[in-house]
Amino acid sequence: MLDSQIIELYFARDESAIVRTDEKYGRYCRAVAGRILSDRKDAEECVNDAYVGVWNAIPPKRPRNFKLFVGIITRNIALDRFDYNRAKKRGDGAEAAIDEFASTLSDGGMPCDDVLALREIINDFLASLDSRTRIIFMRRYWYMCTVEEIAAGFKLTSANVRVILHRTRRRFAARLKKEGLMR
């Protein structure tokens, strides 16, 4: 089924929209949540919560990229669950990726109320990266892959991946400073 047809099911308030979403993107959503949480039951629960989030968002929203829309909702719910679990008990998994990225932004804070402007800056920044660097950056900070997994996928050493990530985070922080979003 096409994404546009699934979206129309949401607009018609047809509950089969959730079934169709799961058939088409369930595996993707479980992978996104699973990377962050490292617990299958928590990931499955986040995916189910994401479907409720999609149901509540459409209508009025009409996403242009439905897969990305569903993925973002899933990721945000999984990150919230991660924070909740982390508060209960210090864990591993995505914690290292979140901490290293947050440390890049913690130097001056990031006072940004304009989410659309921030999204544009992030998209422009990602577009400015060469393909390999962009994929490495996204695998680490979107999909929460470990450095070792990324290194194996690119046939690089872990040290090389860490250097690429460090330099890319510095470039990102510089871009945010240039745009006035970081001090």
ABEGO torsion letter per residue (X at the ends): XBAAAAAAAAAAGBAAAAAAAAAAAAAAAAAAAAAAAGBAAAAAAAAAAAAAAAAAAOOABBBABAAAAAAAAAAAAAAAAAAAAAAABBBBEAAAAAAAAAAAAAAAEBBBABAAAAAAAAAAAAAABBAAAAAAAAAAAAAGBBAAAAAAAAGBBAAAAAAAAAAAAAAAAAAAAAAGABX
